[in-house]
Amino acid sequence: MNKIILNNTDIELIINEIINTDLDAIVVPSNSRLLPSGTLRCKILREAGSKVQIECNKIINKIANIPIGKAVMTMGGDLKASRIIHVVGPRFGKSASKQLILATWNSLKIGDEAGLRSLAFNPISIENLGFNTKICAEVMLPTMKKYVLEKNKNLKKIAIYLKDLPEYKDFENVLDGLVA
């Protein structure tokens, strides 16, 4: 199954590049200084244009560092998505699952509170931070379900963009279990 519907909100799995999404916001993993790092973040910032990095720099000038699990939002720049949610994901380790729950929850919350109707996620923290896709799916999808059932006001679509069939299968197995 590639989609479930909870309280009129779709949670959907998609094999495709997140960069071309026309959803309201892209959730992109970040570092604590909101600087270009990692393949996905660099690609998104390059496509979004320099105005987004300038906005990130202004945020950092006010608060110095973004803690793990926290999310901030900027404009989407030249992307089809009107916003970018920058979230600091954890490195794999002792409290990483709790931090990944927090990163997922806060990304949903900031988009929901801004009145956005749709968010596009990639798996958080798997690019260079030690998580594998299976662990990421086991944390992110139940967190999304809990948020939608308990707190959601505006979100109608949450899409998880995956790069290939093995990643998709890891997420699909967990998604199937959410409705069982």
C-alpha positions as CSV (number, residue, x, y, z in Angstrom):
1,M,0.0,0.0,0.0
2,N,1.4,3.4,-0.9
3,K,-1.1,5.6,1.0
4,I,-3.3,5.7,4.1
5,I,-5.9,8.3,5.0
6,L,-6.2,9.3,8.7
7,N,-8.7,12.1,9.7
8,N,-8.9,13.3,6.1
9,T,-5.1,13.5,5.8
10,D,-3.2,11.4,3.2
11,I,0.1,9.9,4.2
12,E,1.6,8.8,0.9
13,L,4.8,7.2,-0.2
14,I,6.3,8.3,-3.5
15,I,9.4,7.2,-5.4
16,N,10.7,10.4,-7.0
17,E,12.9,13.5,-6.4
18,I,11.6,15.8,-3.7
19,I,13.0,18.8,-5.4
20,N,10.2,18.9,-8.0
21,T,7.3,18.6,-5.6
22,D,4.5,21.1,-5.9
23,L,3.4,20.6,-2.3
24,D,3.4,23.6,0.1
25,A,6.7,22.8,1.8
26,I,9.7,20.6,1.5
27,V,11.1,19.3,4.8
28,V,14.9,19.2,4.5
29,P,17.4,17.8,7.0
30,S,19.8,20.5,8.1
31,N,22.7,21.2,10.4
32,S,22.5,23.4,13.4
33,R,23.9,26.4,11.5
34,L,21.5,26.0,8.5
35,L,24.5,25.9,6.2
36,P,24.7,23.9,3.0
37,S,25.8,20.3,3.8
38,G,24.8,16.9,2.5
39,T,23.8,16.1,-1.0
40,L,20.1,16.7,-0.7
41,R,20.3,20.0,1.3
42,C,22.9,21.4,-1.1
43,K,20.8,20.5,-4.1
44,I,17.6,22.0,-2.6
45,L,19.4,25.2,-1.5
46,R,21.0,25.5,-5.0
47,E,17.7,25.1,-6.7
48,A,15.9,27.5,-4.3
49,G,18.4,30.3,-4.9
50,S,20.6,32.5,-2.7
51,K,17.6,34.3,-1.0
52,V,16.9,31.2,1.0
53,Q,20.4,30.9,2.4
54,I,20.3,34.7,3.2
55,E,17.1,34.0,5.2
56,C,18.7,31.1,6.9
57,N,21.7,33.3,7.8
58,K,19.3,35.9,9.4
59,I,17.7,33.2,11.5
60,I,21.1,32.0,12.7
61,N,22.2,35.6,13.5
62,K,19.2,35.8,15.9
63,I,19.5,32.4,17.6
64,A,23.0,31.1,16.9
65,N,22.3,27.4,16.6
66,I,19.3,25.2,15.9
67,P,19.1,22.4,18.4
68,I,18.6,18.7,17.3
69,G,14.9,18.1,16.7
70,K,14.0,21.7,16.1
71,A,12.6,23.0,12.8
72,V,12.5,26.5,11.3
73,M,10.8,27.6,8.1
74,T,11.9,29.9,5.3
75,M,10.5,30.8,1.9
76,G,10.9,28.3,-0.9
77,G,12.7,30.7,-3.2
78,D,12.8,29.4,-6.8
79,L,11.3,26.0,-5.9
80,K,7.7,25.0,-6.8
81,A,7.1,24.5,-3.0
82,S,6.5,27.9,-1.4
83,R,8.3,27.0,1.8
84,I,11.2,25.0,3.1
85,I,11.2,23.5,6.6
86,H,14.8,23.1,7.8
87,V,15.0,20.4,10.5
88,V,18.0,19.3,12.5
89,G,18.0,15.5,12.6
90,P,19.9,13.3,15.0
91,R,23.0,11.2,14.4
92,F,22.4,7.5,15.2
93,G,23.1,6.8,18.8
94,K,21.6,6.4,22.3
95,S,18.8,8.9,22.2
96,A,18.5,9.2,18.4
97,S,15.0,7.7,18.1
98,K,13.6,10.2,20.5
99,Q,15.3,13.0,18.7
100,L,14.0,11.8,15.3
101,I,10.5,11.7,16.8
102,L,11.0,15.3,17.9
103,A,12.4,16.3,14.5
104,T,9.4,14.7,12.7
105,W,6.8,16.2,15.1
106,N,8.3,19.7,15.0
107,S,8.4,19.6,11.2
108,L,4.7,18.7,11.1
109,K,3.8,21.2,13.8
110,I,5.6,24.2,12.2
111,G,3.9,23.5,8.8
112,D,0.5,22.9,10.4
113,E,0.7,26.0,12.5
114,A,1.6,28.1,9.4
115,G,-1.6,26.9,7.8
116,L,0.1,24.7,5.2
117,R,-2.0,22.0,3.7
118,S,0.8,19.7,2.3
119,L,4.3,18.7,3.3
120,A,7.0,16.7,1.4
121,F,9.5,14.8,3.5
122,N,12.6,12.7,2.7
123,P,13.6,10.2,5.3
124,I,15.3,12.4,8.0
125,S,18.8,11.6,9.1
126,I,19.7,8.8,6.7
127,E,22.0,10.7,4.3
128,N,25.1,11.0,6.4
129,L,23.9,10.5,10.0
130,G,23.9,6.7,10.5
131,F,20.2,5.9,10.4
132,N,19.0,3.3,7.9
133,T,15.8,3.6,6.0
134,K,14.0,0.8,8.1
135,I,14.8,2.6,11.4
136,C,13.8,5.9,10.0
137,A,10.4,4.5,8.7
138,E,9.8,2.8,12.1
139,V,10.1,6.2,13.8
140,M,8.8,8.7,11.3
141,L,5.6,7.0,10.2
142,P,4.1,6.3,13.7
143,T,5.0,9.9,14.7
144,M,3.2,11.2,11.6
145,K,0.2,9.0,12.5
146,K,0.1,10.3,16.1
147,Y,0.4,13.9,15.0
148,V,-2.4,13.6,12.5
149,L,-4.7,11.9,14.9
150,E,-4.0,14.1,17.9
151,K,-2.9,17.6,16.8
152,N,-3.4,18.2,13.1
153,K,-5.6,21.2,12.0
154,N,-4.6,22.0,8.5
155,L,-2.4,19.3,6.9
156,K,-4.3,17.3,4.2
157,K,-1.3,15.6,2.6
158,I,2.0,14.3,3.9
159,A,4.2,12.8,1.2
160,I,7.4,10.8,1.9
161,Y,9.7,11.0,-1.1
162,L,12.0,7.9,-1.5
163,K,14.9,7.4,-3.9
164,D,14.4,3.8,-4.8
165,L,12.4,0.6,-4.4
166,P,14.4,-0.7,-1.4
167,E,13.7,2.5,0.5
168,Y,10.1,2.4,-0.6
169,K,9.7,-1.2,0.6
170,D,11.1,-0.3,4.1
171,F,8.5,2.5,4.4
172,E,5.7,0.5,2.9
173,N,6.1,-2.4,5.4
174,V,5.8,0.1,8.3
175,L,2.9,2.0,6.6
176,D,1.0,-1.3,6.1
177,G,1.4,-1.9,9.9
178,L,-0.1,1.4,10.8
179,V,-3.5,0.4,9.6
180,A,-3.5,-3.2,10.8
